[in-house]
Amino acid sequence: MKLDDYRLLGGHMDYIEKIEDILQHGGWHKDGAPTARMLQKNDATNHWPFMYPPMLG
């Protein structure tokens, strides 16, 4: 969407960021979002989901 159209539609102009900054630092990083993926294992004592390996691993 063009910037002018976004402005005319009432877009939140204070939240616009350059794509270069997002690619370099990660989106929403200023709000505390992580900048890298983290792999977390399920607790072995937690039996949910029953007898199935993690779907995203």
N, CA, C and O atoms as CSV, one atom per row, in Angstrom:
chain,resi,resn,atom,element,x,y,z
A,1,MET,N,N,0.842,-1.161,0.000
A,1,MET,CA,C,0.000,0.000,0.000
A,1,MET,C,C,0.899,1.240,0.000
A,1,MET,O,O,1.929,1.275,0.673
A,2,LYS,N,N,0.506,2.218,-0.739
A,2,LYS,CA,C,1.273,3.458,-0.784
A,2,LYS,C,C,1.137,4.191,0.544
A,2,LYS,O,O,0.090,4.139,1.191
A,3,LEU,N,N,2.197,4.866,0.938
A,3,LEU,CA,C,2.219,5.581,2.202
A,3,LEU,C,C,1.111,6.629,2.278
A,3,LEU,O,O,0.473,6.773,3.321
A,4,ASP,N,N,0.878,7.348,1.211
A,4,ASP,CA,C,-0.171,8.371,1.209
A,4,ASP,C,C,-1.561,7.748,1.404
A,4,ASP,O,O,-2.404,8.312,2.101
A,5,ASP,N,N,-1.791,6.591,0.788
A,5,ASP,CA,C,-3.075,5.908,0.964
A,5,ASP,C,C,-3.246,5.443,2.416
A,5,ASP,O,O,-4.329,5.554,2.990
A,6,TYR,N,N,-2.184,4.933,2.984
A,6,TYR,CA,C,-2.224,4.485,4.378
A,6,TYR,C,C,-2.564,5.652,5.301
A,6,TYR,O,O,-3.372,5.519,6.220
A,7,ARG,N,N,-1.935,6.796,5.041
A,7,ARG,CA,C,-2.202,7.988,5.838
A,7,ARG,C,C,-3.658,8.427,5.693
A,7,ARG,O,O,-4.312,8.744,6.687
A,8,LEU,N,N,-4.167,8.449,4.466
A,8,LEU,CA,C,-5.541,8.875,4.213
A,8,LEU,C,C,-6.568,7.945,4.863
A,8,LEU,O,O,-7.648,8.388,5.254
A,9,LEU,N,N,-6.233,6.663,4.977
A,9,LEU,CA,C,-7.139,5.696,5.589
A,9,LEU,C,C,-7.057,5.691,7.117
A,9,LEU,O,O,-7.738,4.910,7.782
A,10,GLY,N,N,-6.227,6.560,7.656
A,10,GLY,CA,C,-6.126,6.660,9.115
A,10,GLY,C,C,-5.130,5.701,9.720
A,10,GLY,O,O,-5.276,5.300,10.874
A,11,GLY,N,N,-4.115,5.325,8.954
A,11,GLY,CA,C,-3.109,4.395,9.457
A,11,GLY,C,C,-2.326,4.979,10.623
A,11,GLY,O,O,-2.272,6.197,10.793
A,12,HIS,N,N,-1.737,4.135,11.402
A,12,HIS,CA,C,-0.944,4.546,12.564
A,12,HIS,C,C,0.448,4.944,12.091
A,12,HIS,O,O,1.356,4.114,12.058
A,13,MET,N,N,0.611,6.174,11.734
A,13,MET,CA,C,1.835,6.662,11.118
A,13,MET,C,C,3.040,6.583,12.059
A,13,MET,O,O,4.175,6.482,11.595
A,14,ASP,N,N,2.808,6.627,13.368
A,14,ASP,CA,C,3.920,6.560,14.319
A,14,ASP,C,C,4.588,5.186,14.336
A,14,ASP,O,O,5.698,5.044,14.850
A,15,TYR,N,N,3.924,4.181,13.782
A,15,TYR,CA,C,4.455,2.819,13.829
A,15,TYR,C,C,5.102,2.371,12.524
A,15,TYR,O,O,5.488,1.210,12.395
A,16,ILE,N,N,5.222,3.253,11.577
A,16,ILE,CA,C,5.836,2.892,10.302
A,16,ILE,C,C,7.343,2.808,10.482
A,16,ILE,O,O,7.966,3.698,11.062
A,17,GLU,N,N,7.917,1.723,9.975
A,17,GLU,CA,C,9.358,1.515,10.043
A,17,GLU,C,C,9.889,1.182,8.662
A,17,GLU,O,O,9.168,0.646,7.821
A,18,LYS,N,N,11.132,1.495,8.439
A,18,LYS,CA,C,11.779,1.164,7.166
A,18,LYS,C,C,12.039,-0.336,7.120
A,18,LYS,O,O,12.364,-0.952,8.135
A,19,ILE,N,N,11.895,-0.911,5.944
A,19,ILE,CA,C,12.111,-2.355,5.791
A,19,ILE,C,C,13.553,-2.730,6.127
A,19,ILE,O,O,13.809,-3.822,6.632
A,20,GLU,N,N,14.478,-1.841,5.853
A,20,GLU,CA,C,15.877,-2.110,6.176
A,20,GLU,C,C,16.071,-2.286,7.682
A,20,GLU,O,O,16.813,-3.165,8.119
A,21,ASP,N,N,15.393,-1.437,8.480
A,21,ASP,CA,C,15.503,-1.551,9.938
A,21,ASP,C,C,14.880,-2.845,10.447
A,21,ASP,O,O,15.414,-3.481,11.356
A,22,ILE,N,N,13.765,-3.230,9.868
A,22,ILE,CA,C,13.098,-4.466,10.283
A,22,ILE,C,C,13.958,-5.678,9.959
A,22,ILE,O,O,14.082,-6.590,10.777
A,23,LEU,N,N,14.555,-5.693,8.768
A,23,LEU,CA,C,15.405,-6.825,8.391
A,23,LEU,C,C,16.662,-6.889,9.239
A,23,LEU,O,O,17.181,-7.974,9.499
A,24,GLN,N,N,17.155,-5.741,9.670
A,24,GLN,CA,C,18.382,-5.721,10.457
A,24,GLN,C,C,18.129,-6.017,11.931
A,24,GLN,O,O,18.905,-6.743,12.553
A,25,HIS,N,N,17.059,-5.469,12.498
A,25,HIS,CA,C,16.832,-5.575,13.938
A,25,HIS,C,C,15.658,-6.460,14.314
A,25,HIS,O,O,15.513,-6.811,15.485
A,26,GLY,N,N,14.812,-6.833,13.355
A,26,GLY,CA,C,13.627,-7.620,13.662
A,26,GLY,C,C,12.422,-6.732,13.860
A,26,GLY,O,O,12.542,-5.623,14.381
A,27,GLY,N,N,11.263,-7.207,13.450
A,27,GLY,CA,C,10.041,-6.440,13.601
A,27,GLY,C,C,9.586,-6.373,15.046
A,27,GLY,O,O,9.710,-7.353,15.780
A,28,TRP,N,N,9.070,-5.251,15.456
A,28,TRP,CA,C,8.531,-5.005,16.786
A,28,TRP,C,C,9.574,-5.183,17.885
A,28,TRP,O,O,9.219,-5.401,19.044
A,29,HIS,N,N,10.847,-5.092,17.539
A,29,HIS,CA,C,11.891,-5.274,18.543
A,29,HIS,C,C,11.824,-4.188,19.618
A,29,HIS,O,O,12.198,-4.432,20.765
A,30,LYS,N,N,11.360,-3.013,19.264
A,30,LYS,CA,C,11.262,-1.927,20.243
A,30,LYS,C,C,10.238,-2.246,21.327
A,30,LYS,O,O,10.274,-1.656,22.407
A,31,ASP,N,N,9.330,-3.170,21.047
A,31,ASP,CA,C,8.327,-3.575,22.027
A,31,ASP,C,C,8.775,-4.786,22.841
A,31,ASP,O,O,7.997,-5.312,23.637
A,32,GLY,N,N,10.001,-5.230,22.658
A,32,GLY,CA,C,10.521,-6.348,23.428
A,32,GLY,C,C,10.427,-7.691,22.736
A,32,GLY,O,O,10.682,-8.720,23.362
A,33,ALA,N,N,10.068,-7.712,21.457
A,33,ALA,CA,C,9.989,-8.972,20.723
A,33,ALA,C,C,11.389,-9.550,20.531
A,33,ALA,O,O,12.352,-8.794,20.398
A,34,PRO,N,N,11.516,-10.860,20.515
A,34,PRO,CA,C,12.836,-11.466,20.313
A,34,PRO,C,C,13.366,-11.200,18.908
A,34,PRO,O,O,12.590,-11.029,17.968
A,35,THR,N,N,14.668,-11.166,18.772
A,35,THR,CA,C,15.291,-10.936,17.468
A,35,THR,C,C,15.763,-12.229,16.824
A,35,THR,O,O,16.237,-12.207,15.688
A,36,ALA,N,N,15.647,-13.343,17.512
A,36,ALA,CA,C,16.071,-14.625,16.954
A,36,ALA,C,C,15.102,-15.713,17.406
A,36,ALA,O,O,14.374,-15.548,18.385
A,37,ARG,N,N,15.105,-16.814,16.686
A,37,ARG,CA,C,14.256,-17.938,17.066
A,37,ARG,C,C,14.855,-18.643,18.267
A,37,ARG,O,O,16.074,-18.697,18.431
A,38,MET,N,N,13.989,-19.177,19.094
A,38,MET,CA,C,14.433,-19.930,20.257
A,38,MET,C,C,13.753,-21.295,20.237
A,38,MET,O,O,12.538,-21.387,20.061
A,39,LEU,N,N,14.530,-22.343,20.415
A,39,LEU,CA,C,13.980,-23.695,20.473
A,39,LEU,C,C,13.824,-24.071,21.938
A,39,LEU,O,O,14.793,-24.078,22.697
A,40,GLN,N,N,12.611,-24.377,22.317
A,40,GLN,CA,C,12.347,-24.773,23.686
A,40,GLN,C,C,11.764,-26.176,23.684
A,40,GLN,O,O,10.826,-26.467,22.942
A,41,LYS,N,N,12.320,-27.036,24.509
A,41,LYS,CA,C,11.828,-28.412,24.598
A,41,LYS,C,C,10.674,-28.491,25.584
A,41,LYS,O,O,10.587,-27.716,26.536
A,42,ASN,N,N,9.797,-29.443,25.332
A,42,ASN,CA,C,8.701,-29.694,26.254
A,42,ASN,C,C,9.220,-30.362,27.515
A,42,ASN,O,O,10.185,-31.125,27.473
A,43,ASP,N,N,8.587,-30.075,28.614
A,43,ASP,CA,C,8.911,-30.720,29.876
A,43,ASP,C,C,8.553,-32.207,29.775
A,43,ASP,O,O,7.441,-32.547,29.370
A,44,ALA,N,N,9.467,-33.076,30.132
A,44,ALA,CA,C,9.244,-34.520,30.009
A,44,ALA,C,C,8.097,-35.006,30.893
A,44,ALA,O,O,7.497,-36.042,30.607
A,45,THR,N,N,7.790,-34.278,31.952
A,45,THR,CA,C,6.695,-34.691,32.832
A,45,THR,C,C,5.333,-34.222,32.329
A,45,THR,O,O,4.301,-34.624,32.865
A,46,ASN,N,N,5.327,-33.381,31.311
A,46,ASN,CA,C,4.074,-32.912,30.735
A,46,ASN,C,C,3.681,-33.877,29.622
A,46,ASN,O,O,4.395,-33.982,28.625
A,47,HIS,N,N,2.581,-34.571,29.767
A,47,HIS,CA,C,2.185,-35.604,28.814
A,47,HIS,C,C,1.217,-35.102,27.760
A,47,HIS,O,O,0.437,-35.878,27.207
A,48,TRP,N,N,1.262,-33.822,27.484
A,48,TRP,CA,C,0.425,-33.267,26.420
A,48,TRP,C,C,1.321,-32.784,25.305
A,48,TRP,O,O,2.320,-32.134,25.613
A,49,PRO,N,N,1.064,-33.035,24.074
A,49,PRO,CA,C,0.046,-33.939,23.558
A,49,PRO,C,C,0.464,-35.386,23.774
A,49,PRO,O,O,1.651,-35.711,23.752
A,50,PHE,N,N,-0.499,-36.228,23.976
A,50,PHE,CA,C,-0.250,-37.611,24.357
A,50,PHE,C,C,0.540,-38.381,23.307
A,50,PHE,O,O,0.100,-38.535,22.168
A,51,MET,N,N,1.700,-38.855,23.704
A,51,MET,CA,C,2.542,-39.769,22.920
A,51,MET,C,C,2.918,-39.255,21.528
A,51,MET,O,O,3.269,-40.058,20.665
A,52,TYR,N,N,2.855,-37.958,21.287
A,52,TYR,CA,C,3.212,-37.416,19.979
A,52,TYR,C,C,4.427,-36.498,20.132
A,52,TYR,O,O,4.538,-35.773,21.121
A,53,PRO,N,N,5.332,-36.529,19.158
A,53,PRO,CA,C,6.486,-35.605,19.207
A,53,PRO,C,C,5.997,-34.165,18.953
A,53,PRO,O,O,4.881,-33.972,18.471
A,54,PRO,N,N,6.813,-33.171,19.270
A,54,PRO,CA,C,6.420,-31.781,19.006
A,54,PRO,C,C,6.146,-31.555,17.534
A,54,PRO,O,O,6.849,-32.096,16.680
A,55,MET,N,N,5.132,-30.762,17.226
A,55,MET,CA,C,4.778,-30.485,15.842
A,55,MET,C,C,5.761,-29.513,15.204
A,55,MET,O,O,6.050,-29.616,14.012
A,56,LEU,N,N,6.272,-28.578,15.981
A,56,LEU,CA,C,7.223,-27.582,15.480
A,56,LEU,C,C,8.531,-27.793,16.198
A,56,LEU,O,O,8.698,-27.338,17.330
A,57,GLY,N,N,9.448,-28.465,15.570
A,57,GLY,CA,C,10.655,-28.773,16.303
A,57,GLY,C,C,11.903,-28.614,15.570
A,57,GLY,O,O,12.977,-28.856,16.121
